[in-house]
Amino acid sequence: MRILFVHQNFPGQFKHLAPALVARGHQVVALTAQTNAQATPIQTYRYPMPDPAPDPKHTRFGTTYTAMTDRAHRVARAAIQLRDKLGFSPDVIFGHSGWGETLFLREVWPDVRLQVYAEFFYATRGLDVGFDPEFSRKDPAMGFSVTARQAHQALAMVQADAALSPTEWQADTFPACFREKITITHDGIDTDALKPDPSAKVTLPNGQILRAGDEVLTYVARNLEPYRGTHILLRALPDLLAARPSAQVIILGGDGVSYGAPPPQGTWREVFLRELDGRLDLSRVHFLGRLPYAAYQKVLQVSRVHAYLTIPFVLSWSMLEAMAMEACVIASRTGPVEEVIRDGVNGRLVDFFDIDGWVAALSDALANPAAQEPLRKAARKTIIEDYDLSRICLPRLVQFVEQRP
């Protein structure tokens, strides 16, 4: 088969799937944004990014749709070049529905099988919007804007022959009329590579060495921001560190914004640290930014307790990867998390906003590592049985792409 992946940040969710399809003898090509500099073994072409961005004064509630169709136009023009100059015509296109990239590809290849990655569908209530009152706009028109942002997502689903979501919870964010198109299969966790390592150690910038078994609390997010509960964790740390005087905290994540609005000034980390105003012992809280994957893995392997927080939004790979490495995961009691973690069975759940609850749960787990051993073992067992890459997820993903109408 000839398979075209379309993803502005390729490989993205297709990191393992695309090479697996090549190994099965298919011709696999990727189309990605010109700004994407990630290395990949897949034959990759790039489309130019639209410039400038649409002016909200002119597009009003159609700003997102205009941006997405601008991107779709660039993708389609690049696809025409693939077709007319290189003679490439795919049997299957598999693209992410979130950035509008697939919207015009039917006009380039009318008879192709079009599959989309259905990661998340915006909603005005019940999901991320309005969940945290502290960071929610009070403007009644916010709902209008969110509804308008659904346009390109809905159109992508209308055009798709089939769709894929990584979790049931994420699939259920899509309207019922689209639900029957969606197959549930996670991207997969490499449990052969991601496993506990009793010899793991991490050297901090100050020269201190932390080893597996030490009293270490870890937290990971792509960027340190409200969507992933950074403010909740940081607000819990002063009392936690007072209760656990030997504990060390490692925080991984950048200072950008992946989701939601940026802070009024500076970074969210700066905003929250100013709020704590010296109450946080920064000699025991280590902000390591973004690390290479191998170093990130070592951090999770030395973790005695791993805190994971998210508002009702896309579930992070990092939580599942921490579970695969037998971390004791204490997570927010929110929809995407509850699909994976059962409180007291393979982890612990705490109300997202309950600062005192977080202090109690984290300090108890740090103080009693032996009591958490069944949770750690059950966490890895969950990932092996339900999310293992090579034995479960990858075969299902390959079957999804190879299916015939």
Summary of the structure (lengths in Angstrom):
residues: 405
radius of gyration: 22.1
end to end distance: 13.8
largest distance: 67.1
contacts: 1316
relative contact order: 0.11
helix: 41%
strand: 19%
